[in-house]
């Protein structure tokens, strides 16, 4: 009998994260809904369960060591391993983000969640991920973090942003470093861009739905053994770093 795949999605109580959880659950996986807000977390779990998803709540603040350690303990107790980790939790940070006008606390907060939070969660979950027969890690990034696209004449990649965009560039670089260190393992770790989705992070100005944005994470989370690692993808294919 095939073991049920166990996944954890951070920031899964709403938006793209919720749709990632729903999509992974539709594959028959057991999905941990990682989120800070208790009411929204429990509401998301209830909604997913009503839709037939084997969802469970994981109290999780990616900026807090103790919270992340407790989340790892909860998954250890529940399943003894983790097959898929989707690092989705993120923040755009406050405005303004023009380099000459930004408050450095805005940059610090973006990096703390979008980069350090990913490192914190990944390292805490890695012992559980190593126990999986087909381990996958997906870091939700953005094409605005692509230095290649940002420096290509005539290519428009979002507004000038000295907090959010560079935090995703940093995350991309971190993804590459993990892939290098884990190259001799079965762990596949990739970055995914959901596109410009209508979520509360952008005041619902995006042109794609959260479900459309979730598709790349679902694809990278379910890559076959021997698939790509240390790369960056969107729905169209590979994105240049």
C-alpha positions in Angstrom: 0.0 0.0 0.0 1.4 3.4 -1.0 1.9 5.8 1.8 0.0 9.1 1.7 2.1 12.0 0.8 2.5 14.6 3.6 2.9 18.2 2.7 3.2 21.5 4.6 2.3 24.9 3.0 3.3 28.0 4.9 1.0 31.0 4.7 -1.8 28.7 3.6 -4.8 30.3 5.3 -5.7 32.5 2.2 -4.8 33.5 -1.3 -2.2 31.5 -3.3 -1.2 29.5 -0.2 -4.7 28.3 0.3 -5.1 27.3 -3.3 -1.8 25.4 -3.1 -3.1 23.5 -0.2 -6.3 22.8 -2.0 -4.5 21.6 -5.1 -2.2 19.3 -3.2 -5.1 18.0 -1.3 -6.9 17.2 -4.5 -4.0 14.9 -5.3 -5.0 12.9 -2.2 -2.2 14.3 -0.1 -2.4 15.2 3.6 -1.7 18.9 3.8 -0.6 20.9 6.8 -2.1 24.4 6.7 0.7 26.6 8.1 -0.4 30.1 9.3 -0.1 32.5 12.2 -3.7 33.7 12.5 -5.6 31.0 14.5 -9.1 32.0 13.2 -8.1 32.1 9.6 -6.0 28.9 9.9 -8.9 27.0 11.5 -11.3 28.4 8.9 -9.1 27.3 6.0 -8.7 23.8 7.5 -12.5 23.5 7.9 -13.1 24.7 4.3 -10.5 22.3 2.9 -11.9 19.4 4.9 -15.4 20.2 3.7 -14.1 20.0 0.1 -12.7 16.5 0.9 -9.1 17.5 1.6 -7.2 15.7 4.4 -6.0 19.0 5.9 -4.6 19.7 9.4 -3.7 22.9 11.2 -0.1 23.9 11.8 0.3 27.0 13.9 3.3 28.7 12.3 5.0 32.1 12.3 8.0 31.8 10.0 9.7 34.7 11.8 9.7 33.0 15.2 12.2 30.2 16.1 10.0 28.7 18.8 6.9 28.6 16.5 8.8 26.9 13.7 10.3 24.4 16.1 6.9 23.5 17.5 5.5 23.1 13.9 8.3 20.6 13.2 7.5 18.8 16.4 3.8 18.6 15.5 4.5 17.1 12.0 7.0 14.7 13.5 4.3 13.6 16.0 1.6 13.3 13.3 3.5 11.7 10.4 7.1 11.1 11.3 8.3 12.6 8.0 7.5 15.4 5.6 7.4 14.7 1.8 6.8 18.2 0.5 7.5 21.7 1.9 6.1 24.7 0.1 7.6 27.9 1.5 4.8 30.2 0.4 4.5 32.7 3.3 5.6 36.2 2.2 5.1 39.9 2.5 5.5 42.8 0.0 6.4 45.2 2.8 5.2 48.7 3.5 5.4 51.6 1.1 7.3 53.6 0.0 9.9 51.3 -1.5 11.8 53.8 -3.7 15.4 53.3 -2.6 15.9 56.9 -1.6 12.7 57.1 0.4 12.5 53.7 2.1 12.6 53.1 5.8 15.2 50.5 6.4 12.7 48.6 8.7 10.7 47.9 5.6 13.6 46.2 3.9 14.4 44.3 7.1 10.8 43.0 7.5 10.7 41.8 3.9 14.0 39.9 4.3 13.0 38.5 7.6 9.8 36.9 6.2 10.7 36.2 2.6 14.3 35.0 3.1 15.2 34.3 6.7 11.8 32.8 7.3 12.3 30.3 4.4 15.7 29.3 5.8 14.3 28.9 9.3 11.5 26.7 8.2 13.5 24.7 5.7 16.2 23.9 8.2 13.7 23.0 10.9 11.8 20.7 8.5 14.8 19.2 6.8 15.3 16.2 9.1 11.7 15.2 8.4 12.1 15.9 4.7 15.2 13.7 4.6 13.0 10.7 5.7 10.8 11.0 2.5 11.3 8.7 -0.4 10.5 11.6 -2.9 11.3 14.8 -1.0 10.4 18.1 -2.6 10.9 21.8 -1.5 9.2 24.6 -3.4 10.1 28.3 -2.7 7.5 30.7 -3.9 9.4 33.5 -5.6 8.6 36.1 -8.2 9.9 37.1 -11.6 10.5 40.6 -10.1 13.4 38.9 -8.3 15.1 37.9 -11.6 18.2 40.1 -12.0 18.3 39.0 -15.7 14.8 40.4 -16.3 15.3 43.4 -14.1 18.4 44.4 -16.2 17.1 43.6 -19.7 16.3 46.8 -21.6 12.6 47.1 -22.6 11.4 44.4 -20.1 9.1 45.7 -17.5 9.2 43.7 -14.3 7.1 45.5 -11.7 7.6 48.9 -10.1 10.8 50.0 -8.5 11.1 48.2 -5.2 14.0 48.1 -2.8 12.5 45.7 -0.3 10.2 43.2 -2.0 12.0 42.6 -5.3 15.5 42.3 -3.8 14.1 40.0 -1.1 13.0 37.6 -3.9 16.4 37.9 -5.6 17.9 36.9 -2.3 15.5 34.0 -2.0 16.4 32.9 -5.5 20.1 32.9 -4.5 19.3 31.0 -1.4 17.4 28.3 -3.4 20.5 27.8 -5.6 22.7 27.4 -2.5 20.4 24.7 -1.0 20.3 22.9 -4.3 24.1 22.8 -4.4 24.4 21.5 -0.8 21.6 18.9 -1.4 22.8 17.8 -4.8 23.8 14.4 -3.6 20.4 13.7 -2.1 17.0 13.0 -3.6 15.7 16.4 -2.5 14.5 18.5 -5.4 14.3 22.2 -4.4 13.1 24.8 -6.9 11.7 28.3 -7.0 8.3 29.1 -8.6 6.7 32.3 -9.8 2.9 32.4 -9.5 2.5 35.5 -11.7 0.7 38.7 -10.8 -2.3 37.3 -8.8 -5.1 39.2 -7.2 -4.5 38.8 -3.5 -4.6 41.1 -0.5 -0.8 41.6 -0.8 -1.4 43.8 -3.9 -4.9 45.1 -3.0 -6.4 42.5 -5.4 -4.9 44.3 -8.4 -3.4 41.2 -9.9 -4.6 39.8 -13.3 -4.4 36.1 -12.3 -6.4 34.2 -9.8 -4.8 32.6 -6.7 -5.7 29.2 -8.2 -3.8 30.0 -11.4 -0.9 31.2 -9.2 -0.9 28.0 -7.2 -0.4 25.8 -10.3 3.3 26.2 -10.5 3.8 25.2 -6.9 1.6 22.1 -7.4 3.6 21.1 -10.4 7.0 21.6 -8.7 5.7 19.8 -5.5 4.8 16.8 -7.6 7.9 16.5 -9.8 8.9 13.0 -10.7 12.1 11.5 -9.2 15.1 12.7 -11.1 13.4 16.0 -12.0 15.0 19.4 -12.1 16.5 21.0 -9.0 18.0 24.4 -8.3 15.9 26.1 -11.0 13.3 28.8 -11.3 10.0 28.2 -13.2 6.6 29.8 -14.0 3.7 28.4 -16.0 5.5 29.2 -19.3 8.7 27.3 -18.4 12.1 28.3 -16.9 12.7 31.8 -15.7 16.2 33.2 -15.8 17.8 34.0 -12.5 
